[in-house]
């Protein structure tokens, strides 16, 4: 009786440890995925910032060219 209970408890323990290992692996994978997504968001934000700076530079250049064109006429 005692040995069968010990066997049952040992099996339950092993199953619990296996589940814990699985959850830890999934957690690690999800943490890496989150890090990758945050990196992508950061890169996207930098890209948007760079595009906005370029857009502003081009607007200034366009205004300068329009002023020059008006003066030449």
PDB file of N, CA, C and O in Angstrom:
ATOM      1  N   UNK A   1       0.830  -1.194   0.000  1.00  0.00           N
ATOM      2  CA  UNK A   1       0.000   0.000   0.000  1.00  0.00           C
ATOM      3  C   UNK A   1       0.871   1.254   0.000  1.00  0.00           C
ATOM      4  O   UNK A   1       0.665   2.171  -0.795  1.00  0.00           O
ATOM      5  N   UNK A   2       1.851   1.276   0.910  1.00  0.00           N
ATOM      6  CA  UNK A   2       2.735   2.425   1.001  1.00  0.00           C
ATOM      7  C   UNK A   2       3.516   2.635  -0.284  1.00  0.00           C
ATOM      8  O   UNK A   2       3.666   3.771  -0.735  1.00  0.00           O
ATOM      9  N   UNK A   3       4.014   1.568  -0.878  1.00  0.00           N
ATOM     10  CA  UNK A   3       4.810   1.693  -2.099  1.00  0.00           C
ATOM     11  C   UNK A   3       3.952   2.142  -3.277  1.00  0.00           C
ATOM     12  O   UNK A   3       4.436   2.880  -4.135  1.00  0.00           O
ATOM     13  N   UNK A   4       2.695   1.717  -3.341  1.00  0.00           N
ATOM     14  CA  UNK A   4       1.833   2.166  -4.441  1.00  0.00           C
ATOM     15  C   UNK A   4       1.511   3.660  -4.300  1.00  0.00           C
ATOM     16  O   UNK A   4       1.434   4.383  -5.294  1.00  0.00           O
ATOM     17  N   UNK A   5       1.324   4.110  -3.058  1.00  0.00           N
ATOM     18  CA  UNK A   5       1.083   5.536  -2.834  1.00  0.00           C
ATOM     19  C   UNK A   5       2.338   6.337  -3.190  1.00  0.00           C
ATOM     20  O   UNK A   5       2.245   7.394  -3.815  1.00  0.00           O
ATOM     21  N   UNK A   6       3.497   5.839  -2.797  1.00  0.00           N
ATOM     22  CA  UNK A   6       4.759   6.490  -3.120  1.00  0.00           C
ATOM     23  C   UNK A   6       4.960   6.548  -4.636  1.00  0.00           C
ATOM     24  O   UNK A   6       5.406   7.565  -5.168  1.00  0.00           O
ATOM     25  N   UNK A   7       4.634   5.464  -5.322  1.00  0.00           N
ATOM     26  CA  UNK A   7       4.748   5.420  -6.780  1.00  0.00           C
ATOM     27  C   UNK A   7       3.821   6.455  -7.412  1.00  0.00           C
ATOM     28  O   UNK A   7       4.217   7.161  -8.340  1.00  0.00           O
ATOM     29  N   UNK A   8       2.588   6.546  -6.913  1.00  0.00           N
ATOM     30  CA  UNK A   8       1.603   7.497  -7.446  1.00  0.00           C
ATOM     31  C   UNK A   8       2.080   8.938  -7.227  1.00  0.00           C
ATOM     32  O   UNK A   8       1.994   9.772  -8.128  1.00  0.00           O
ATOM     33  N   UNK A   9       2.582   9.216  -6.025  1.00  0.00           N
ATOM     34  CA  UNK A   9       3.075  10.556  -5.725  1.00  0.00           C
ATOM     35  C   UNK A   9       4.288  10.912  -6.589  1.00  0.00           C
ATOM     36  O   UNK A   9       4.423  12.039  -7.066  1.00  0.00           O
ATOM     37  N   UNK A  10       5.160   9.928  -6.775  1.00  0.00           N
ATOM     38  CA  UNK A  10       6.351  10.156  -7.598  1.00  0.00           C
ATOM     39  C   UNK A  10       5.959  10.462  -9.048  1.00  0.00           C
ATOM     40  O   UNK A  10       6.539  11.346  -9.678  1.00  0.00           O
ATOM     41  N   UNK A  11       4.989   9.741  -9.565  1.00  0.00           N
ATOM     42  CA  UNK A  11       4.505   9.971 -10.931  1.00  0.00           C
ATOM     43  C   UNK A  11       3.883  11.364 -11.047  1.00  0.00           C
ATOM     44  O   UNK A  11       4.102  12.067 -12.034  1.00  0.00           O
ATOM     45  N   UNK A  12       3.108  11.758 -10.033  1.00  0.00           N
ATOM     46  CA  UNK A  12       2.492  13.084 -10.048  1.00  0.00           C
ATOM     47  C   UNK A  12       3.571  14.164  -9.984  1.00  0.00           C
ATOM     48  O   UNK A  12       3.488  15.178 -10.676  1.00  0.00           O
ATOM     49  N   UNK A  13       4.584  13.934  -9.146  1.00  0.00           N
ATOM     50  CA  UNK A  13       5.706  14.880  -9.039  1.00  0.00           C
ATOM     51  C   UNK A  13       6.427  15.027 -10.381  1.00  0.00           C
ATOM     52  O   UNK A  13       6.689  16.141 -10.835  1.00  0.00           O
ATOM     53  N   UNK A  14       6.742  13.903 -11.002  1.00  0.00           N
ATOM     54  CA  UNK A  14       7.436  13.935 -12.294  1.00  0.00           C
ATOM     55  C   UNK A  14       6.614  14.671 -13.349  1.00  0.00           C
ATOM     56  O   UNK A  14       7.151  15.432 -14.154  1.00  0.00           O
ATOM     57  N   UNK A  15       5.309  14.432 -13.332  1.00  0.00           N
ATOM     58  CA  UNK A  15       4.420  15.106 -14.284  1.00  0.00           C
ATOM     59  C   UNK A  15       4.416  16.615 -14.032  1.00  0.00           C
ATOM     60  O   UNK A  15       4.438  17.406 -14.975  1.00  0.00           O
ATOM     61  N   UNK A  16       4.389  17.003 -12.776  1.00  0.00           N
ATOM     62  CA  UNK A  16       4.391  18.422 -12.418  1.00  0.00           C
ATOM     63  C   UNK A  16       5.695  19.088 -12.838  1.00  0.00           C
ATOM     64  O   UNK A  16       5.681  20.206 -13.354  1.00  0.00           O
ATOM     65  N   UNK A  17       6.814  18.418 -12.624  1.00  0.00           N
ATOM     66  CA  UNK A  17       8.113  18.959 -13.027  1.00  0.00           C
ATOM     67  C   UNK A  17       8.174  19.106 -14.544  1.00  0.00           C
ATOM     68  O   UNK A  17       8.704  20.094 -15.052  1.00  0.00           O
ATOM     69  N   UNK A  18       7.642  18.142 -15.257  1.00  0.00           N
ATOM     70  CA  UNK A  18       7.622  18.210 -16.723  1.00  0.00           C
ATOM     71  C   UNK A  18       6.773  19.386 -17.203  1.00  0.00           C
ATOM     72  O   UNK A  18       7.152  20.104 -18.128  1.00  0.00           O
ATOM     73  N   UNK A  19       5.615  19.571 -16.559  1.00  0.00           N
ATOM     74  CA  UNK A  19       4.755  20.700 -16.924  1.00  0.00           C
ATOM     75  C   UNK A  19       5.442  22.031 -16.633  1.00  0.00           C
ATOM     76  O   UNK A  19       5.338  22.976 -17.415  1.00  0.00           O
ATOM     77  N   UNK A  20       6.137  22.095 -15.514  1.00  0.00           N
ATOM     78  CA  UNK A  20       6.861  23.310 -15.156  1.00  0.00           C
ATOM     79  C   UNK A  20       7.942  23.619 -16.187  1.00  0.00           C
ATOM     80  O   UNK A  20       8.106  24.771 -16.588  1.00  0.00           O
ATOM     81  N   UNK A  21       8.676  22.602 -16.615  1.00  0.00           N
ATOM     82  CA  UNK A  21       9.707  22.795 -17.640  1.00  0.00           C
ATOM     83  C   UNK A  21       9.092  23.310 -18.945  1.00  0.00           C
ATOM     84  O   UNK A  21       9.651  24.188 -19.602  1.00  0.00           O
ATOM     85  N   UNK A  22       7.945  22.755 -19.306  1.00  0.00           N
ATOM     86  CA  UNK A  22       7.249  23.185 -20.524  1.00  0.00           C
ATOM     87  C   UNK A  22       6.836  24.645 -20.420  1.00  0.00           C
ATOM     88  O   UNK A  22       7.022  25.420 -21.358  1.00  0.00           O
ATOM     89  N   UNK A  23       6.274  25.017 -19.272  1.00  0.00           N
ATOM     90  CA  UNK A  23       5.844  26.403 -19.071  1.00  0.00           C
ATOM     91  C   UNK A  23       7.048  27.344 -19.096  1.00  0.00           C
ATOM     92  O   UNK A  23       6.966  28.438 -19.655  1.00  0.00           O
ATOM     93  N   UNK A  24       8.150  26.933 -18.504  1.00  0.00           N
ATOM     94  CA  UNK A  24       9.352  27.771 -18.526  1.00  0.00           C
ATOM     95  C   UNK A  24       9.865  27.974 -19.955  1.00  0.00           C
ATOM     96  O   UNK A  24      10.255  29.081 -20.324  1.00  0.00           O
ATOM     97  N   UNK A  25       9.864  26.906 -20.755  1.00  0.00           N
ATOM     98  CA  UNK A  25      10.306  27.033 -22.152  1.00  0.00           C
ATOM     99  C   UNK A  25       9.380  27.970 -22.927  1.00  0.00           C
ATOM    100  O   UNK A  25       9.838  28.829 -23.680  1.00  0.00           O
ATOM    101  N   UNK A  26       8.067  27.793 -22.732  1.00  0.00           N
ATOM    102  CA  UNK A  26       7.106  28.660 -23.420  1.00  0.00           C
ATOM    103  C   UNK A  26       7.283  30.106 -22.982  1.00  0.00           C
ATOM    104  O   UNK A  26       7.219  31.022 -23.802  1.00  0.00           O
ATOM    105  N   UNK A  27       7.504  30.308 -21.694  1.00  0.00           N
ATOM    106  CA  UNK A  27       7.701  31.655 -21.168  1.00  0.00           C
ATOM    107  C   UNK A  27       8.940  32.294 -21.790  1.00  0.00           C
ATOM    108  O   UNK A  27       8.915  33.466 -22.165  1.00  0.00           O
ATOM    109  N   UNK A  28      10.018  31.528 -21.899  1.00  0.00           N
ATOM    110  CA  UNK A  28      11.248  32.037 -22.506  1.00  0.00           C
ATOM    111  C   UNK A  28      11.012  32.404 -23.967  1.00  0.00           C
ATOM    112  O   UNK A  28      11.445  33.461 -24.426  1.00  0.00           O
ATOM    113  N   UNK A  29      10.323  31.524 -24.696  1.00  0.00           N
ATOM    114  CA  UNK A  29      10.025  31.802 -26.109  1.00  0.00           C
ATOM    115  C   UNK A  29       9.165  33.057 -26.260  1.00  0.00           C
ATOM    116  O   UNK A  29       9.405  33.879 -27.144  1.00  0.00           O
ATOM    117  N   UNK A  30       8.163  33.197 -25.391  1.00  0.00           N
ATOM    118  CA  UNK A  30       7.293  34.368 -25.463  1.00  0.00           C
ATOM    119  C   UNK A  30       8.059  35.643 -25.102  1.00  0.00           C
ATOM    120  O   UNK A  30       7.834  36.693 -25.703  1.00  0.00           O
ATOM    121  N   UNK A  31       8.955  35.554 -24.128  1.00  0.00           N
ATOM    122  CA  UNK A  31       9.765  36.721 -23.764  1.00  0.00           C
ATOM    123  C   UNK A  31      10.644  37.140 -24.938  1.00  0.00           C
ATOM    124  O   UNK A  31      10.798  38.334 -25.195  1.00  0.00           O
ATOM    125  N   UNK A  32      11.219  36.180 -25.651  1.00  0.00           N
ATOM    126  CA  UNK A  32      12.036  36.493 -26.824  1.00  0.00           C
ATOM    127  C   UNK A  32      11.185  37.120 -27.929  1.00  0.00           C
ATOM    128  O   UNK A  32      11.614  38.053 -28.608  1.00  0.00           O
ATOM    129  N   UNK A  33       9.970  36.588 -28.094  1.00  0.00           N
ATOM    130  CA  UNK A  33       9.064  37.133 -29.101  1.00  0.00           C
ATOM    131  C   UNK A  33       8.692  38.571 -28.769  1.00  0.00           C
ATOM    132  O   UNK A  33       8.658  39.429 -29.651  1.00  0.00           O
ATOM    133  N   UNK A  34       8.412  38.833 -27.493  1.00  0.00           N
ATOM    134  CA  UNK A  34       8.073  40.190 -27.065  1.00  0.00           C
ATOM    135  C   UNK A  34       9.248  41.126 -27.309  1.00  0.00           C
ATOM    136  O   UNK A  34       9.064  42.246 -27.786  1.00  0.00           O
ATOM    137  N   UNK A  35      10.447  40.676 -26.988  1.00  0.00           N
ATOM    138  CA  UNK A  35      11.649  41.492 -27.214  1.00  0.00           C
ATOM    139  C   UNK A  35      11.793  41.827 -28.700  1.00  0.00           C
ATOM    140  O   UNK A  35      12.064  42.971 -29.064  1.00  0.00           O
ATOM    141  N   UNK A  36      11.607  40.814 -29.555  1.00  0.00           N
ATOM    142  CA  UNK A  36      11.701  41.044 -31.004  1.00  0.00           C
ATOM    143  C   UNK A  36      10.657  42.061 -31.466  1.00  0.00           C
ATOM    144  O   UNK A  36      10.959  42.948 -32.265  1.00  0.00           O
ATOM    145  N   UNK A  37       9.427  41.929 -30.959  1.00  0.00           N
ATOM    146  CA  UNK A  37       8.363  42.856 -31.349  1.00  0.00           C
ATOM    147  C   UNK A  37       8.660  44.275 -30.871  1.00  0.00           C
ATOM    148  O   UNK A  37       8.427  45.242 -31.595  1.00  0.00           O
ATOM    149  N   UNK A  38       9.176  44.393 -29.646  1.00  0.00           N
ATOM    150  CA  UNK A  38       9.539  45.718 -29.139  1.00  0.00           C
ATOM    151  C   UNK A  38      10.662  46.326 -29.958  1.00  0.00           C
ATOM    152  O   UNK A  38      10.664  47.530 -30.217  1.00  0.00           O
ATOM    153  N   UNK A  39      11.624  45.496 -30.369  1.00  0.00           N
ATOM    154  CA  UNK A  39      12.705  45.980 -31.236  1.00  0.00           C
ATOM    155  C   UNK A  39      12.146  46.482 -32.567  1.00  0.00           C
ATOM    156  O   UNK A  39      12.563  47.519 -33.081  1.00  0.00           O
ATOM    157  N   UNK A  40      11.190  45.720 -33.115  1.00  0.00           N
ATOM    158  CA  UNK A  40      10.583  46.129 -34.384  1.00  0.00           C
ATOM    159  C   UNK A  40       9.833  47.446 -34.225  1.00  0.00           C
ATOM    160  O   UNK A  40       9.889  48.311 -35.099  1.00  0.00           O
ATOM    161  N   UNK A  41       9.128  47.592 -33.101  1.00  0.00           N
ATOM    162  CA  UNK A  41       8.411  48.849 -32.855  1.00  0.00           C
ATOM    163  C   UNK A  41       9.390  50.013 -32.761  1.00  0.00           C
ATOM    164  O   UNK A  41       9.140  51.093 -33.296  1.00  0.00           O
ATOM    165  N   UNK A  42      10.500  49.783 -32.081  1.00  0.00           N
ATOM    166  CA  UNK A  42      11.517  50.825 -31.967  1.00  0.00           C
ATOM    167  C   UNK A  42      12.078  51.207 -33.313  1.00  0.00           C
ATOM    168  O   UNK A  42      12.259  52.389 -33.606  1.00  0.00           O
ATOM    169  N   UNK A  43      12.356  50.209 -34.138  1.00  0.00           N
ATOM    170  CA  UNK A  43      12.873  50.472 -35.483  1.00  0.00           C
ATOM    171  C   UNK A  43      11.839  51.218 -36.313  1.00  0.00           C
ATOM    172  O   UNK A  43      12.171  52.135 -37.065  1.00  0.00           O
ATOM    173  N   UNK A  44      10.576  50.812 -36.165  1.00  0.00           N
ATOM    174  CA  UNK A  44       9.507  51.492 -36.904  1.00  0.00           C
ATOM    175  C   UNK A  44       9.374  52.939 -36.472  1.00  0.00           C
ATOM    176  O   UNK A  44       9.171  53.826 -37.301  1.00  0.00           O
ATOM    177  N   UNK A  45       9.488  53.175 -35.174  1.00  0.00           N
ATOM    178  CA  UNK A  45       9.417  54.546 -34.665  1.00  0.00           C
ATOM    179  C   UNK A  45      10.557  55.390 -35.191  1.00  0.00           C
ATOM    180  O   UNK A  45      10.367  56.550 -35.557  1.00  0.00           O
ATOM    181  N   UNK A  46      11.752  54.801 -35.230  1.00  0.00           N
ATOM    182  CA  UNK A  46      12.904  55.536 -35.769  1.00  0.00           C
ATOM    183  C   UNK A  46      12.690  55.816 -37.255  1.00  0.00           C
ATOM    184  O   UNK A  46      13.011  56.903 -37.736  1.00  0.00           O
ATOM    185  N   UNK A  47      12.151  54.842 -37.979  1.00  0.00           N
ATOM    186  CA  UNK A  47      11.906  55.033 -39.415  1.00  0.00           C
ATOM    187  C   UNK A  47      10.904  56.158 -39.636  1.00  0.00           C
ATOM    188  O   UNK A  47      11.092  57.001 -40.514  1.00  0.00           O
ATOM    189  N   UNK A  48       9.846  56.169 -38.843  1.00  0.00           N
ATOM    190  CA  UNK A  48       8.835  57.223 -38.973  1.00  0.00           C
ATOM    191  C   UNK A  48       9.464  58.574 -38.672  1.00  0.00           C
ATOM    192  O   UNK A  48       9.200  59.555 -39.367  1.00  0.00           O
ATOM    193  N   UNK A  49      10.293  58.626 -37.642  1.00  0.00           N
ATOM    194  CA  UNK A  49      10.957  59.877 -37.276  1.00  0.00           C
ATOM    195  C   UNK A  49      11.856  60.356 -38.410  1.00  0.00           C
ATOM    196  O   UNK A  49      11.840  61.535 -38.761  1.00  0.00           O
ATOM    197  N   UNK A  50      12.636  59.447 -38.980  1.00  0.00           N
ATOM    198  CA  UNK A  50      13.531  59.810 -40.090  1.00  0.00           C
ATOM    199  C   UNK A  50      12.731  60.279 -41.304  1.00  0.00           C
ATOM    200  O   UNK A  50      13.106  61.253 -41.956  1.00  0.00           O
ATOM    201  N   UNK A  51      11.631  59.588 -41.610  1.00  0.00           N
ATOM    202  CA  UNK A  51      10.798  60.001 -42.752  1.00  0.00           C
ATOM    203  C   UNK A  51      10.196  61.379 -42.515  1.00  0.00           C
ATOM    204  O   UNK A  51      10.106  62.188 -43.439  1.00  0.00           O
ATOM    205  N   UNK A  52       9.785  61.648 -41.282  1.00  0.00           N
ATOM    206  CA  UNK A  52       9.201  62.945 -40.960  1.00  0.00           C
ATOM    207  C   UNK A  52      10.248  64.051 -41.105  1.00  0.00           C
ATOM    208  O   UNK A  52       9.952  65.125 -41.629  1.00  0.00           O
ATOM    209  N   UNK A  53      11.475  63.786 -40.639  1.00  0.00           N
ATOM    210  CA  UNK A  53      12.552  64.768 -40.802  1.00  0.00           C
ATOM    211  C   UNK A  53      12.820  65.026 -42.281  1.00  0.00           C
ATOM    212  O   UNK A  53      12.999  66.170 -42.698  1.00  0.00           O
ATOM    213  N   UNK A  54      12.847  63.959 -43.064  1.00  0.00           N
ATOM    214  CA  UNK A  54      13.083  64.106 -44.503  1.00  0.00           C
ATOM    215  C   UNK A  54      11.950  64.888 -45.158  1.00  0.00           C
ATOM    216  O   UNK A  54      12.190  65.733 -46.021  1.00  0.00           O
ATOM    217  N   UNK A  55      10.715  64.604 -44.745  1.00  0.00           N
ATOM    218  CA  UNK A  55       9.556  65.320 -45.293  1.00  0.00           C
ATOM    219  C   UNK A  55       9.660  66.813 -44.992  1.00  0.00           C
ATOM    220  O   UNK A  55       9.393  67.644 -45.861  1.00  0.00           O
ATOM    221  N   UNK A  56      10.051  67.156 -43.756  1.00  0.00           N
ATOM    222  CA  UNK A  56      10.197  68.567 -43.390  1.00  0.00           C
ATOM    223  C   UNK A  56      11.312  69.238 -44.192  1.00  0.00           C
ATOM    224  O   UNK A  56      11.157  70.377 -44.632  1.00  0.00           O
ATOM    225  N   UNK A  57      12.435  68.538 -44.386  1.00  0.00           N
ATOM    226  CA  UNK A  57      13.535  69.097 -45.188  1.00  0.00           C
ATOM    227  C   UNK A  57      13.080  69.365 -46.618  1.00  0.00           C
ATOM    228  O   UNK A  57      13.402  70.398 -47.205  1.00  0.00           O
ATOM    229  N   UNK A  58      12.324  68.413 -47.168  1.00  0.00           N
ATOM    230  CA  UNK A  58      11.846  68.582 -48.545  1.00  0.00           C
ATOM    231  C   UNK A  58      10.837  69.719 -48.648  1.00  0.00           C
ATOM    232  O   UNK A  58      10.809  70.436 -49.648  1.00  0.00           O
ATOM    233  N   UNK A  59      10.008  69.886 -47.618  1.00  0.00           N
ATOM    234  CA  UNK A  59       9.061  71.007 -47.636  1.00  0.00           C
ATOM    235  C   UNK A  59       9.809  72.343 -47.634  1.00  0.00           C
ATOM    236  O   UNK A  59       9.451  73.268 -48.363  1.00  0.00           O
ATOM    237  N   UNK A  60      10.849  72.427 -46.804  1.00  0.00           N
ATOM    238  CA  UNK A  60      11.643  73.657 -46.750  1.00  0.00           C
ATOM    239  C   UNK A  60      12.302  73.898 -48.109  1.00  0.00           C
ATOM    240  O   UNK A  60      12.314  75.024 -48.605  1.00  0.00           O
ATOM    241  N   UNK A  61      12.842  72.849 -48.702  1.00  0.00           N
ATOM    242  CA  UNK A  61      13.488  72.975 -50.010  1.00  0.00           C
ATOM    243  C   UNK A  61      12.473  73.402 -51.070  1.00  0.00           C
ATOM    244  O   UNK A  61      12.757  74.249 -51.916  1.00  0.00           O
ATOM    245  N   UNK A  62      11.275  72.792 -51.005  1.00  0.00           N
ATOM    246  CA  UNK A  62      10.220  73.131 -51.962  1.00  0.00           C
ATOM    247  C   UNK A  62       9.841  74.601 -51.825  1.00  0.00           C
ATOM    248  O   UNK A  62       9.689  75.301 -52.826  1.00  0.00           O
ATOM    249  N   UNK A  63       9.687  75.069 -50.592  1.00  0.00           N
ATOM    250  CA  UNK A  63       9.337  76.478 -50.380  1.00  0.00           C
ATOM    251  C   UNK A  63      10.430  77.395 -50.913  1.00  0.00           C
ATOM    252  O   UNK A  63      10.145  78.434 -51.508  1.00  0.00           O
ATOM    253  N   UNK A  64      11.676  77.003 -50.697  1.00  0.00           N
ATOM    254  CA  UNK A  64      12.781  77.798 -51.208  1.00  0.00           C
ATOM    255  C   UNK A  64      12.758  77.854 -52.727  1.00  0.00           C
ATOM    256  O   UNK A  64      12.978  78.911 -53.320  1.00  0.00           O
ATOM    257  N   UNK A  65      12.490  76.712 -53.356  1.00  0.00           N
ATOM    258  CA  UNK A  65      12.438  76.676 -54.820  1.00  0.00           C
ATOM    259  C   UNK A  65      11.269  77.502 -55.351  1.00  0.00           C
ATOM    260  O   UNK A  65      11.395  78.187 -56.365  1.00  0.00           O
ATOM    261  N   UNK A  66      10.122  77.433 -54.652  1.00  0.00           N
ATOM    262  CA  UNK A  66       8.964  78.231 -55.081  1.00  0.00           C
ATOM    263  C   UNK A  66       9.261  79.723 -54.969  1.00  0.00           C
ATOM    264  O   UNK A  66       8.906  80.496 -55.858  1.00  0.00           O
ATOM    265  N   UNK A  67       9.915  80.131 -53.876  1.00  0.00           N
ATOM    266  CA  UNK A  67      10.279  81.537 -53.715  1.00  0.00           C
ATOM    267  C   UNK A  67      11.237  81.964 -54.811  1.00  0.00           C
ATOM    268  O   UNK A  67      11.095  83.041 -55.391  1.00  0.00           O
ATOM    269  N   UNK A  68      12.212  81.116 -55.089  1.00  0.00           N
ATOM    270  CA  UNK A  68      13.188  81.417 -56.145  1.00  0.00           C
ATOM    271  C   UNK A  68      12.482  81.534 -57.499  1.00  0.00           C
ATOM    272  O   UNK A  68      12.777  82.436 -58.282  1.00  0.00           O
ATOM    273  N   UNK A  69      11.556  80.625 -57.765  1.00  0.00           N
ATOM    274  CA  UNK A  69      10.818  80.625 -59.027  1.00  0.00           C
ATOM    275  C   UNK A  69       9.996  81.895 -59.163  1.00  0.00           C
ATOM    276  O   UNK A  69       9.932  82.470 -60.249  1.00  0.00           O
ATOM    277  N   UNK A  70       9.366  82.347 -58.081  1.00  0.00           N
ATOM    278  CA  UNK A  70       8.564  83.569 -58.108  1.00  0.00           C
ATOM    279  C   UNK A  70       9.461  84.774 -58.361  1.00  0.00           C
ATOM    280  O   UNK A  70       9.106  85.674 -59.123  1.00  0.00           O
ATOM    281  N   UNK A  71      10.635  84.787 -57.713  1.00  0.00           N
ATOM    282  CA  UNK A  71      11.542  85.914 -57.901  1.00  0.00           C
ATOM    283  C   UNK A  71      12.090  85.976 -59.318  1.00  0.00           C
ATOM    284  O   UNK A  71      12.319  87.063 -59.848  1.00  0.00           O
ATOM    285  N   UNK A  72      12.302  84.820 -59.935  1.00  0.00           N
ATOM    286  CA  UNK A  72      12.869  84.768 -61.278  1.00  0.00           C
ATOM    287  C   UNK A  72      11.838  85.256 -62.302  1.00  0.00           C
ATOM    288  O   UNK A  72      12.208  85.850 -63.314  1.00  0.00           O
ATOM    289  N   UNK A  73      10.596  85.018 -62.055  1.00  0.00           N
ATOM    290  CA  UNK A  73       9.564  85.400 -63.023  1.00  0.00           C
ATOM    291  C   UNK A  73       9.421  86.853 -63.093  1.00  0.00           C
ATOM    292  O   UNK A  73       8.598  87.356 -63.857  1.00  0.00           O
TER     293      UNK A  73
END
